[in-house]
Amino acid sequence: MTDTLPTSDRLKGKVAIVTGAGCVGAGWGNGRAVAVLFASSGAKVFAVDRNLDAMEETLGRIREFGGEVTPYACDVTDSTAVAAMVAACKETYGQVDILVNNVGGSAAGGAVALTEDKFDAQIALNLKSVFLTCKHVLPIMEAQGSGSIINTASTSGIRFTGSAQVAYAASKAGVIHLSKVTAVEYAPKGIRVNTVIPGQLHTPMVEVRLAGQRTGGDVSKLLDSRLARIPLGFMGDGRDTAFAALYLASDESRFVTGTEIVVDGGMSARCD
């Protein structure tokens, strides 16, 4: 796949909030790829991250092709901060057509090993953040009579993927069901809610964080172990997540709500 994302008019005239639009390193993380692809598809992107510096590459890639983007720093686990962020997007662009919830991160540990504080922090980061952004965006979408919300979960929310990370798995499973319940409630109001479920992708987080957590910093060992689980024989990256999100954000998916797109190269379909 070329490093340059395609351009189109699939989201022309739409305003998209993308949370977690930064990245821990160079390359295609999920949030960066979503923000760049949505901008190259005609959307005005309200790019959100708690660390503005983490969005430098994201903003640079969008500005290279003249896309429209507004950066905003926000801790999406804080309800007051989220309310202010959504209000700022509405003030800037006058509407909110798309919300992509992409904030998240994992912490190792099973039910005994994981501390209570880390469990609470995982639930806040991965699940409460989704609840809060939906809480503040949905009234705007309801007033408009339309909207598309795409929440990012993980194959850890539907399968055991090789690591004991009970809070991460539980919170991502919660994202999937939160999406379903919200989709049914808001379908009569013209709002669609769906989930993208990425598998074990090769994103910058692999080198920067996961290798240190799981293989003592040995990136090649971690990549080999992840690749061995994938029937397609290669690892995708954040762009694969972004293309799934683009379909769910576009009018092409007008009859799709309350469901999931799994982006994992067939990993979760395997028996072993």
Secondary structure, DSSP 8 states (H G I E B T S, - for coil): --SS----STTTT-EEEEET---SSSS--HHHHHHHHHHHTT-EEEEEES-GGGGHHHHHHHHHTT--EEEEE--TT-HHHHHHHHHHHHHHHS---EEEE-------B-TTTS-HHHHHHHHIIIIIHHHHHHHHHHHHHHHHT-EEEEEE--GGGTS--SS-BHHHHHHHHHHHHHHHHHHHHHGGGTEEEEEEEE-S---HHIIIIIHHHHSTT-HHHHHHHHHTT-TTSS---HHHHHHHHHHHHSGGGTT--S-EEEESTTGGG---
